[in-house]
Amino acid sequence: MAIVNRLTVDGKDYFLPEPVTELKAKILDAIKSGGDYVNIPPLRSGPGIDILFSPGMPVAWTQIDVGGDHAAESESLDSLLDDDLL
C-alpha cells in the first residue's frame, strides 16, 4: 500500500511521494508572507519545478492510496489557513 499525494495548483496536478509535511509548511509560509516560490519535487527524479504561491491562488491536496481499498481523501489548503490571511 503506497500513498501518493496530488497537489493541484491553479488547475494543474503535481504528484508527490510521502512525506509532504515539510512541503505543506513551505507553501503555507509562502502564502502567509504574501507570495514566494516553492520548489515542488518530482515524483521520481529530476530537479522539480518552482511555483509561485500567493494569497488567493487555488491550491488543493489529495491523498491517494494506491492499491488500497480506501477512497481518496481531499484536504483544502485553505482550511489550514487563518481566515484573516485569505
Secondary structure, DSSP 8 states (H G I E B T S, - for coil): -EEEEEEEETTEEEEEES--HHHHHHHHHHHHTT-EEEEE--SSSS--EEEEE-TT--EEEEEEEETSSS--EEEEGGGGS-GGG-
